[in-house]
Amino acid sequence: MERTFEILKKTPTLEEFTNLCSVVGLGDNINFNVAEISLENSVHAVLVKDNDKVIGMGRIVGDGAIYFFIQDVIVHPSYRGMGLGIEIMNSLIEYLENNAPNKAIMGLFISKGKGTFYDKYNFEDVTPNMKGVYTVIKKCE
């Protein structure tokens, strides 16, 4: 029997987001106390469902005009290797191609070991006159 998955243009709930992030080992890296605000401010998002179970997601964040970042492309480990990550990326890229203005900058952060997955989407390290960097704000709690 062939499995069919549903791809929805929908932002995950806080519970869905927390569950997916935790199952792939990102639980210690995300402040879930403020994640709901982040989710509400998504430019666009997609969910992948297997019946009622959320098994994948991806989001676009940014200012909605010049800068767009693909975030949280996650597929539950039990469902990897089925092409779902490609479906998520294709859906996000299609949204940007249809909605982002000319010369918009699309970026993403890549988890260690996942770089080759994104090669097919023509992401470049950076242009010769830019350097992509980031830092994480850590406060004592």
C-alpha positions in Angstrom: 0.0 0.0 0.0 1.4 3.4 -1.0 1.5 6.0 1.7 0.1 9.4 0.9 1.0 12.5 2.8 -0.8 15.8 2.9 1.1 19.1 2.5 -0.8 22.0 4.0 0.0 25.7 3.7 -0.4 26.2 7.4 1.8 27.3 10.3 2.3 24.7 13.0 0.8 25.1 16.4 3.2 25.6 19.3 2.7 21.9 20.3 3.4 20.6 16.7 6.5 22.8 16.5 7.8 21.8 19.9 7.2 18.1 19.1 9.0 18.2 15.8 11.9 20.3 17.1 12.3 18.0 20.1 12.2 14.7 18.1 15.1 15.9 15.9 17.2 17.1 18.9 16.6 20.8 18.6 14.8 21.1 21.9 17.8 22.5 23.8 18.4 25.2 21.2 15.0 26.9 21.0 13.3 29.0 23.6 9.8 27.5 23.4 8.5 30.2 25.8 8.6 32.7 22.9 8.2 30.3 20.0 4.5 31.0 19.6 5.3 34.6 18.8 7.8 33.5 16.2 5.3 31.1 14.6 2.6 33.8 14.4 5.1 36.1 12.6 6.0 33.5 9.9 5.7 34.9 6.4 4.6 31.5 5.1 4.7 27.9 6.4 3.9 24.4 5.4 3.1 21.3 7.3 3.3 17.6 6.2 0.8 15.3 7.8 0.4 11.5 7.8 -3.3 11.3 8.7 -3.6 13.5 11.8 0.1 13.3 12.7 2.4 16.2 11.8 5.5 14.7 10.4 7.2 17.6 8.7 7.3 21.4 8.4 9.1 24.3 7.0 8.7 28.1 7.5 9.7 31.3 5.8 10.5 34.2 8.1 11.7 37.7 7.3 10.5 41.2 6.6 8.2 40.2 3.7 9.9 42.6 1.3 13.7 42.3 0.9 14.8 39.5 3.3 13.4 36.0 3.5 14.9 33.1 5.4 13.9 29.5 5.2 13.7 28.1 8.7 12.8 24.9 10.5 12.8 22.5 7.6 12.2 19.4 9.6 11.1 15.9 8.8 10.4 13.4 11.6 13.2 10.8 11.6 10.8 7.9 10.9 9.7 9.5 7.7 13.1 10.6 6.2 14.2 9.3 2.8 10.7 9.5 1.4 11.3 12.9 -0.4 9.3 14.9 2.1 12.1 17.4 2.7 12.2 18.0 -1.0 8.5 18.6 -1.1 8.7 21.0 1.8 11.6 23.0 0.1 9.8 23.0 -3.3 6.7 24.4 -1.6 8.6 27.1 0.2 10.6 28.1 -2.9 7.5 28.1 -5.0 5.9 30.5 -2.6 8.9 32.9 -2.7 9.1 32.7 -6.5 5.4 33.7 -6.7 5.4 36.3 -3.9 8.8 37.8 -3.2 9.8 40.9 -5.2 12.6 41.2 -7.7 16.1 41.1 -6.0 14.7 39.7 -2.7 17.4 37.9 -0.7 16.5 34.3 0.3 18.8 32.7 2.9 18.9 29.8 5.3 21.0 28.3 8.0 22.1 24.7 7.4 22.5 22.1 10.1 25.8 20.3 10.2 25.8 17.4 7.7 22.8 18.7 5.7 24.6 21.0 3.2 24.4 18.7 0.2 20.6 18.5 0.6 20.3 22.3 -0.3 22.8 22.2 -3.2 20.1 21.5 -5.7 18.3 24.8 -4.7 21.3 26.9 -5.9 22.1 28.4 -2.5 25.6 29.8 -2.6 28.0 30.1 0.4 27.8 33.9 0.0 28.4 36.5 -2.6 32.0 37.8 -2.8 31.1 41.0 -1.0 29.1 39.4 1.9 29.8 37.0 4.7 27.0 35.1 6.3 27.3 34.9 10.1 25.1 34.7 13.1 25.2 34.6 16.9 22.8 33.4 19.6 21.8 35.7 22.5 22.2 33.8 25.7 20.9 35.2 29.0 21.1 33.8 32.4 17.7 32.4 33.4 
